[in-house]
Amino acid sequence: MTESDIIKGCIKQQQHCQRMLFEQYAGKFMSVCLRYAQDAMEAEDMLQDAFVRIFNNIHQFKFEGSFEGWMRRVVVNVALKHLQKKKLKFNEIKESHSDAVSLQPYAYNHLGEEDLMKLINQLPDGYKIVFNLNVIEGYSHEEIAQMLNIQASTSRSQLVKARKMLQQQILQLQKIAV
């Protein structure tokens, strides 16, 4: 069955097509949800809500562009809605060092993807969300500002601070490892 056939089956609310779609993308989108959630249970709630929204709105997909990209946008929007319910704030966090930290290329060599994701998840919520939206999802600061109802400059500053905090965390890990 082609992707187009599965989509058309989902539009007709055929359960076997919905199951196929879910099984094909649930793992990938669970990873997306985990980047925004505090824990796996919250991520599962986000994922479930996202697939409900995908199935309810799949008729709006125009068969133009990437279907996975369309679904990813739905998943990210659902995750952001969950976070907005928690009254997410973009507070300024005092930094212990005001100097910009530059990392040597070798500092990244020993970090695995899982380790990096743990560090990202330890960021304050505002930093983590903007970092995920910009660096991982590829949204512009203007798009992020619109999605989060903040200024583009706030998005930019949150990203700069997130990167700086990640660099400091990576340097700390490097000191421990050496």
N, C-alpha and C positions, 0 to 999 in steps of 0.2 A: 504494500500500500504506500503510495507516495504521500509526501507531506501535504500536498494539495488535497488529496482524497481524505486524509485525516481531518484537515481543517473543515472541509465541506461536511464530513460526517459529524463533527462537533457542532457546526452551525445547525444541523438537523437534530442535535441533542442525542446522538447515538452513543450509548454508554461505552461500547467497545472502542470507539474512536477517542472518546474522552480519556479512557483508561490508557490507551496507547500514547496519547499526548502527554499525560501525566508521567507515565513510566519513562518516557524518553527524556523529559526535561526536569523532573523533580529534583534529581541530584544536583544538577547544575544550578538551579534556582535556589536550592537550599543553601548552597554556598553563598549566593548573593544575600539571602536573608540573614545568614550568620554574621555577615559583615556589619549589619545594622542592629542586630538584636543583642541583648545582654546575655542571653543563654540559649541553649538549643530548644527549649520549650517555647520561648517567645518566637524564635525563628520558625518553628513548625506552625505556629499560629499565623505568622505572616505568610508563609508558603500556602497554607490552606486558603486563607482569605484571597491571596493572589490568584490561585487557580479558580476559585469561585468567580472572581471578577473576570478572569480570562474567558471562562466558559459563558458567562452572562453577556460578554461584549465581543465575542469572537466574530459575530456578524459584522462588526465595524472594520475588521481587517479587510483591506482593499486589494490584497494579493499584489501589492506593490512593495518592493523592498524586502527586507529580511523579516520573516515571521518571528524568528527567535529574538530579533531586536525589538519588535513590537511587544512581545511577551515580556522581555526583560524590563522594558519601560513600565509596564503594568506592575511587575514585581517590585521594582524600585519605588514606584508611587505608593503602593500598598505599604511597604516598609516605612516610608516617610510618614504616611498617615498614622501608623501605629505610634511612631515616635512623637508626632504632634499631639496625640492624645495624652502623652506623658508630660506635656508642657515643656518641651525641650527649650533650653535657654542657651544662648551663645555668649557665655560670660567670658570675660577676660581672666586669664590665669597668669599669676605672677610667675615670671621665669627666674630660676636661680642664677642663670648666666645670660647676660644681655648680648654677649658676643655670638656671632654666627659661627657655628661649628662646621668645619669642612671635614668630610670623611675621605680617607684614603680608599682607593678602589679595593684593596685587599680586605677591608672591613666587611664587604658584602659577600666575599667568597665563602665564608663559613656559615652563613645564615641560610637556612632552608625556608621554603615557602610557608610551612606551618609556623616556624618561629616568627617570621615576619608578620603573619596574620595575627599571632598572639600579641605582638607589640602594637599593631594597629588597633586591636580590640581593647587595649589598655589605655588608649588615648581618651581624653575627655570627650563626651558625646558630640559636641559641636565640631571639634577637630576631626574626630573619626568620620562623621557623616560627610563633611566637606571633602576630606581626603578621599573617601570611597567614591563619592560622586564625581570628583574631578579626575583623580589619578587612575582609578580602576574602571569606572563606568564611562569616563570621557566627556562628561558634561562641561560646558563652559561656565565661567563664574556668573554670567548673566542668566543662564538657564538655572543654575543652582539658586541664585538669588530669588528667581521667580518661584521655584519649587518650594523653597523654605521660607518665603516671605521675609527676606532679609535684603540688605544692600549688597551689591556685587563687591564692594570694597570689604565688607565683613567676610564674605566668602574668601576673598584673596588673603586677608589677614589670618583667618582661621587655618588656611592651607599652609601658609608660611610657618605659622606656629606649630602646626602638626608635624611638618617636615623637620623643623628644628628639634622638636621633642623626640621624634623617632631617631634622629641622628644622635642625640644625647643617649638614648636608650641603647642604641647599637654600640656606641663607644663604650658604654658601661659593660656591655656583654663582652666586648673585645678585651677590656681590661681584666675581666674575670677569667676569660679563656686563656690569656697569656701567662 
